[in-house]
């Protein structure tokens, strides 16, 4: 698997990350990576991935101390049901 950007997985969430000097751009990058994950790993169309992100993804600011801000997009695995 080739990743364009860091990604993480916990027992409960899929997490994509965005880093940038502004919070707006960091959030946009994290969301964009989640859409990419949903399309490539879960087979959703771009529109369906975007709608799922709008409904189920939480954005968390994880770092603002230095010049680069970090935002994590967190998608609960429970939205996919049990496997």
N, C-alpha and C positions, 0 to 999 in steps of 0.2 A: 504494500500500500504506500502510495506517495502522498504525503500531506503537504499542503501549501502553507500551513500555519499550525502552531501547537494546538493540541486537543487533549482533553483528559476525560477519564471515565471513572466514576465512583460506583459503588453498589446501587446508588439511587438515581444518578444523573449522568447525562452526556454534557460535557462542558467545552465550549469553544472560546477562544480568547482574541481580544483585540488590544493593540498597543498603539498609542499615538500621543502627540503633544496636547491634543484637545480631547475632552471627554466625548464630545459628539462623534468625532471620527473613530475613536476607540470603540464606542458602542456600535457604530455602523459596521466596522470591521468584524466585531464579534458576531453580530447578527448575520452578516454576509457569509461567514464561515459556517454558521449553523445551517443556513439554507443550503450551502454546498454539501454539508454532511448529510442532510436529509435527502438530497437528490441522489448522491452517489452511494451512500451506505444503505439507505432505506427505500430507494426507488421512487420517491415522491416527485411529482412534477414541480416545476419552479413555483407555480401559483399555489399548489397545495402546501409546499414547504413554507412559503411566505405566510399563508394563513395559519398554519400550525404554530409558527414562531409568534405571530401576533397574539394567539390565544394562550399559549402554554409556556413560552420561554420567559424567564426572569433574567434581567440584566443586573449584575452586581459590580459596583466599583470596587476594585481590589487593591488599587495602589494609586496614590496621588502625591507622594512625597517628593519625588524628584521631577525632572522635566517631562518624563513620559508617564502618561496615565494608562492604567490597565483596567479593562472591563471583561468580565466573564459572562457569557450567555449560558444559562443553565436550563436544560430541558429534562424534566423528570422522565425516567424510563417507564413509569407507570402509564404514560399516555399510549404506549404500545401494547398494553395488556400483559398478561403473563405469557412466558415462553417456555 
